[in-house]
Amino acid sequence: MMCFMPSAQASRRSSKRRILIMPLRGLFAEQPVRVWRGYEHSIQNGKIRLPAEPAGEDDPYPGRFLNQHKKVPEFCRVLKHAGLLRWIRLLMEREPKPLQTIASHKGSQQGVHSDSIHMTTYPLGYLSAAWIACEDIHAGSGPLVFYPGSHRLPFIFSKDVGISEADFRRDGYRSYQEKYEPHILRVIEEHGLEPRYFQARKNNPLNSSPSASPPTKRRPLTPSASPMHSPKPAFPINW
C-alpha cells in the first residue's frame, strides 16, 4: 500500500485535492526483512548502539536509530530502491534525492502530527516519507492513524503554536508535546475530521508528503523502517 498526498502547489491547483491510495504489494518483496537482519547484526556486534527510550515500565524494546544507512550499507538498497524512487518521481513530478532513514523496533508513541513540524523543504511541500512495516500490522498492534481531509489544511509550524528556538533548546520535545500536539487535536475537532487506520502488510510501503499529509499518530508495536526523500532542487530544513 502506498499513500500519497499531492504537494501544496498541486493541492491548490486541484479542486478535489484527493488522497491517492495505490496498492504496491510486492514492491520490496523480502528485501526489508533481510536488511533488518543486517541491522540487528550491527546492533549485536556493537556497531550501532540504541538508546533505551522506554514507553513504559514494561517496555523491553530499545529506541529508534537515525540514518542507520550510514552504518548498515544494506539500508541504502531500501533508501535508493529503484521502484520506490520511480513512484516518488511520478507522483511528486520531481527528481527525488534520498535524504534520511529511521529504524525502529516499536512505534515512536508520538501524538497526532504532520512531519512538517519536524522537517520540511524550501520551497514548501516537497518532502516525501515511505513507512515500511517489517511485520503485518493488525488492529491490536497499534496501526498508524491518519485523518483524510486534513491535507487541505495549511502548514502548522513551531512559530504558529508559540514554540521559539529558545523554548526548544531549553525544553526539548516537552514544548512540542505541550503546545503543538494539543493544537493539532483542536484543529482536528474544529474541522470535524474522522480517523482512519492503516493496517500495513509486511514489506508494503506507505508513502506520504508532509506538505499535504494528514496528521498521523504512530503507535505500531512492530519493527519498521522509514526512508525519506527530498526532490531536487528543493533542500530540507530541520526544526
N, C-alpha and C positions, 0 to 999 in steps of 0.2 A: 504494500500500500504506500502510495506517495501522496502527500497532501501539500498543495502549493497555493499560496496566496499571491496574487499579482502585486507588482511593485506599486508604490504610491502613485507614480506617474500613470501607470496603466490603469489603476483603480479610478483615477479622476477621468480618464477617457472613456471608461466603461459605465454604461447606465445601470447594468446589473451588478457588476463588481462581485461576481460569484467566487466561491471557493471551488477549486477544481480538485477532485479526488480521483486518482488513477491507480488501478491495480498494477503493481510491478513485481508480482511474485516471480521468484527465481532470478532476480537481478544479480544477487550476490551468491546464490547457491549456498555452499557450505563455507565460503571464504571467511566471513567474520568469525565463525566458530574456531577455525584453525588459527586465525590471527589472535583471538582471545587466549588460546592456549599458549601462544608465544608471549603474550602479555603476562600471563600467570607465571611462566617460567622466569621472566625478567624480575618479577616480584620475589620469587623464591631464591634466586641467586643474588639478590641484593642490588641489582642494577636500578630498580625502582623501589622507592620507599613511600608507602602510603600513609597519610595522616589518619588518626583514629576517627574523628568526626562521628561519634555515636549519635544516633537519632533518638535513643532512649536507653534505659538501663539494661535492657535485654537485647540490644543490637550487637551482633557479633561481627558485622561487616565493616571493612575499612572505608575511608573516604574516597573521593574522586581524585583523578590524576589528570593534569592539564598537559596537552601536547606530548602525549606518550609516543607519537610517531617519530619524535626526535631521538628516542631511546630504543624503540622497538621498530626497526625498519619495515617489518611486515605490515604495520598500520598504514604506511604510505600507499599500500595496494588498495586500501579502502578509501583513503582520502583522495587518491587520484584515480579512482575506478572510472574507466572509460564510459561505462554505461550510465553511472551517476552524473558525471560531467556532461554527458550528452543531453540528459533530461534538463539539467540546470541551464545549459546553454540554450535549449529550445524554449523553455518557459520564461527565463529572465531576459532573453534576447541580448545577452552579453556574453563575452568570453569569461568563464569562471576562473578564479585564481584560488587554489587551495590555501587555507588560512590557519586552521586550528583544529585540534581534536581533544575530546574529553572522554575518558573511560570511567565507568562506574559500576561497582558491584551492587548498587542499590539506587533508589531514587534520591534526588537531592533534597526532597522534602520541602521544596520551595512552594510558597503560596502562588496563587494565580498571578501570572505576569506575562509580559511580552519581552522577548530577548532584547528589544531595542533599548531597554533600560540598562542593560549590561554592556552592549556593544552595538554600534550602528556604522553606517558608512557616510561618506560625503562624496557625491550627493546622497541624500537620504533614500533608503528603500532598496538597497542592493546587497543585503546580507542574507545568505541562504544557509540553513542548517538541516542536515539529514540525521534523524534519530533512528538508530538501528537496534532492535532488541535481539539479544543473543539467545533468548528462550521465548516460548509462547507466553503471552500475557493474557490473563483471564480477568473476569470481574473482581475476583477476590484477591488479586495480586497488586491492586492499585494501578489501574490503567491511567494513561495520560488523559487529562480533562481539557477540552477546548470549547470555545464559545463562538459558534457561527454567527456572522453578522458584525462581530467586533472588529473585523478587518476594515470596516468602513470608518472607524473612529480615528481621530488624529493621534499622532505620536504623543506619548507622555514621557517626559524626561525628568531627571532629578530636579531641575530648576522649577518644574511645573508643580512639584509637590513640596517645595521648600527644603530640599536637601542641598546644602552647599558643599564645596570641596572640603572645607574645614570640618563640617559635620562628619563626612565620610572618613577623613583621616583620624578624627577623634573616636568615632563610634563604630566605624566599620559598617557591617551589614545590619546592625541594630537600627540605624536610621532608616534603612531601606524597609525593614520589617515594620517599623512604627509609622512610617509616613506613606511609602509607596503602595504596599500591599493593601492597607485599608482603603486607599484612594481608588485602586482598581476595583475592589469589591463594590464601592459606592457607584462607580461608573457602570458596572455590570447591572446593578439593581436599577439604576435610573433609566437604562435603555431596555430593560426587560429581557435581557439575553438569557438563553437557556443552555445548560451544559450538554455536551456530547462526550462520548468516551471512545478512545481509540484503543482497541484490543489487538495489539500487534501480533503477528505471527513471526516466528523465528526467522531472522535474516531479511525481513521485509522492511524497507526504509519508510519513514515519514519525513517528508521534506517540507520545510516552511520558510517563508521570508518574513522576518520580524517587522518589516515595513507595514505589512498588511495582515500579519498573522493574528489570529485570535489569542487573547491571553490564555495561557495554559497553566496547569498545575501538574508537576511531575512527581509522582509518588510510586513508580513501579518498583517491585521488590525483586526484579530480575536484572542480570547484567546487561549493560547497554553501552553503545559507543556512539559518539556524536561528532562527525566531521563537519566543519563549517567552511563556507566558501564566500569570497568577496569578488564580484565580477570586475575585470579590468575596464576602464582605468580608475574605478572607484577605489578608495582606500578605507580601511577600518578605523574606527575611533573607539577606544576603550573609555569607560566611565559612564 
